[in-house]
Amino acid sequence: MTFSAFKDLHQRRQAEHLAHHGRPLAERTEDSFRLSLYAVENFYAEVWRSIGEEAILFIHVFERPSGLADYLALVRLPAEW
């Protein structure tokens, strides 16, 4: 699925597509939100939820790697590298 086609989907369909085709990459918290990052083909999707809730508030979709900056601090490589 292309970036544009994904953005055109209703949020419920976006969530279904992520569940079946997205690759979970990372999770983080920001203020009172839990954010889950997914890779989907040639773009990324960030799912926003309130902490302690399962309902999705919104899904932020982006293509540029600069959108990954907030997740870089979460990456831990083995000491042997």
C-alpha positions in Angstrom: 0.0 0.0 0.0 1.3 3.4 -0.8 1.7 6.3 1.6 -1.1 8.2 -0.1 -3.5 5.3 -0.1 -2.9 4.6 3.6 -3.5 8.3 4.5 -6.8 8.1 2.6 -8.1 5.2 4.7 -10.4 5.8 7.7 -8.5 5.5 11.0 -10.1 2.2 11.8 -8.9 0.7 8.4 -5.4 2.2 9.1 -5.3 0.4 12.4 -6.4 -2.9 10.8 -3.7 -2.5 8.1 -1.0 -1.8 10.8 -2.1 -4.9 12.7 -1.8 -7.1 9.7 1.1 -5.5 7.7 2.9 -3.1 10.0 6.2 -4.1 11.7 6.3 -2.8 15.3 9.6 -0.9 15.8 9.4 0.9 19.2 7.2 2.4 21.9 7.7 5.6 23.9 5.7 7.9 26.1 5.2 11.6 25.7 3.3 13.5 28.4 0.2 11.4 29.0 0.4 9.5 25.7 1.8 6.1 24.6 3.2 6.1 21.1 3.8 3.0 19.1 6.0 3.2 15.9 5.4 0.9 13.0 7.2 0.5 9.6 4.8 -0.1 6.7 6.4 -0.7 3.3 8.1 2.6 2.5 6.7 4.8 5.3 6.2 4.9 9.1 3.1 5.2 11.3 2.9 6.4 14.8 -0.1 5.4 16.8 -1.1 7.7 19.7 -3.1 6.4 22.7 -3.7 7.9 26.1 -1.7 6.0 28.7 -3.8 3.2 30.1 -6.3 3.3 27.2 -6.5 1.1 24.1 -8.5 3.4 22.0 -6.5 5.1 19.3 -6.5 8.9 19.4 -4.9 9.3 16.0 -2.3 7.9 13.7 0.5 10.1 12.5 2.0 8.9 9.1 5.3 10.1 7.7 7.9 9.1 5.1 11.0 11.1 6.2 13.6 9.4 8.5 13.8 12.7 10.4 10.5 11.7 12.0 12.4 8.9 13.8 14.5 11.3 15.8 12.5 10.9 19.0 13.0 7.1 18.9 16.8 7.1 18.5 17.4 7.4 22.2 15.5 4.1 22.7 17.9 2.1 20.4 20.3 0.0 22.4 23.1 -1.9 20.5 25.0 -4.7 22.1 28.3 -3.7 23.7 30.2 -6.1 21.5 29.4 -4.1 18.3 
